[in-house]
Amino acid sequence: MENKDAIKQRMLQNGYSIINEYNDPPNEVFPDHDHPGDQLLVVIKGSIEIVMDGKTSILRPGDEIFFPAKMMHSAKIGSQGCFYIDGECPLEKSKI
């Protein structure tokens, strides 16, 4: 698995100029929402369940998921919490 710095560098190279680290507590829920630009989420520790386009995915360390701009999705943090890196691409630079 890539280290945090390598993940952030890869995100920057791919146009994700807003990059944050999050450490969410166990079982936190994020209801349906979207983002104005493309988003990439990479799990470092713990797990997160994502529901997007009717499909449920459980991400664990090393897994990543791409959210196209304006794509509705929801998330639930796993029982051990989740530490992840989130990259967002401003709308005007989105690949879609």
C-alpha positions, 0 to 999 in steps of 0.5 A, a space after each residue: 500500500 502507498 504511504 500517505 505522502 505518495 497518495 497525496 502526490 498522486 492526487 496532486 499529479 491527477 488534478 486533485 488540488 483540495 486534499 484532506 485527511 479525515 479520521 472519522 469515529 466508528 459508525 458515523 453516517 453521511 447521508 446522501 450527498 454529492 460534490 461539485 467536482 470529482 472526488 477520490 477517497 483512499 482508505 488508510 486504516 479502518 473501513 467505510 461502506 459507500 453506497 453509490 449508484 445503487 451499489 454498496 462497496 466496503 473499502 479497507 486499507 489500500 482501497 480507493 473509490 472515485 466519485 464523479 462530480 455531482 454523483 449522489 452517494 452515502 457513507 457509513 464508517 466501520 466499527 473501528 473508525 476510518 482514517 482516509 485521504 480525500 482528494 477533490 478536483 474543483 469543478 472547472 478542472 473535473 475530468 468529467 
